[in-house]
Amino acid sequence: MQEGNFLYTEKCSMIIGLLDRGCIGGVSMVAVIFPAAGKGKRMGAGQNKVFLDLLGTSILIRSLLKFSCLAEVGFLIVVVGKEEVAETERLLSRKKGLKPWRVVAGGTERQYSIANGLALLPKDADIVLVHDAARPLVTAETIKAVIDKAREACGAIAAVPSKNTIKVVSTGGMVEETPARKNLWVVQTPQGFPREMLIKAYRKAAEDDFLGTDDASLVERLGVPVAVVMSTYENIKITTPGDMLLAKAVLCEADARGF
């Protein structure tokens, strides 16, 4: 075994051991935080995109139902704009089949919104997933794989290998480097971590005034390795009208196949 892998296993085993003995939070279930406080300007719909109808059901409800169907998931936290809290609570209260939930107002940045969600975690949640509310096409298999890997390792993210060549470009618009595509993965959500580890990562980011691009980037700053779980290319974040068309096509194809 390589030294790096040994340290990875040793560190993660120690943390998981503390969790198992009840030294770090409780060990019972998975809580999921859904950031949904974006304005959706690229969608051009005049409202938060997660409230848009996607073949008879809103994007937000589709995402929540995907996680509510899993036995491992016990609590949902939805983070929306301050002016959308009451509307979201009404929407969720009318929908059957959801796991217990709370709605909280978000911040000016995604990272601040997730921090607000972390403050509402139930005491018995040992694993925390963060999932973009605008990714309703995630599969149960991907969610379960992230949960399992987050328990086994120190954290896990859903991702797919890049299908495109990526260029590193200077501020002047000139190509500086072409990274090997075989090493490049397009990161998605969910991303899952032991509860106290994610809280520690967010606390450290706040102390350092660091703004990351995703949750894993905050955990990585602690020197903790994060595992990658193979997802699907259909697990897109619905951001533009073109994404809506693709999402509808994926759902229609799944319906035609009886999935």
C-alpha angles and dihedrals in degrees: 000000000000118000092242092053091048092053090046092053094042094050094045093045090053092051094045089048090056090049091050091052092049093248093125113042118302132303111230118097151348124269121200127208116203114197107208105149097110120122094227095222093159090056090057092207097129092239142059105298094224089070093056118113116253108190095321100324129074119252090242096052091047090055094047093049092053090061096036089062092065120089092213092061115083108162138032127202117192118196116200138155116294091248091052100053097093093044091049092049090053091049094050095043090059094052121088123209099043123130116238109296147185131199122214135178116255133221137243091275132040090244092056090048092054090048088057089051092050089059089064098052114133115242094243096056109110098171125044123201124194115203130175106244087218092065102083095153097070112127127235088237092059093047092050092047092053091048093049093047092045089056093044096043132024095269142337140210133198114238145149131218113265113258093194135067110254123212128199104222129194124232086257092061097254125132111250102172144359109213118211106269093217089070096047123095129180107230122223136164152300098072116181135196142163107276100244093043093057092045090050091049092052092046091051092048090052092049091050094041087236120160113199131194095231141001094263091059089060093049091046088059088066089062091252119141117234122208125224121227120200110245132176130270089234091067092095128160107240104229108137137037088257090058089054091055091050092048091052090050092051092049093047091050091049090049091050090053091048095244 
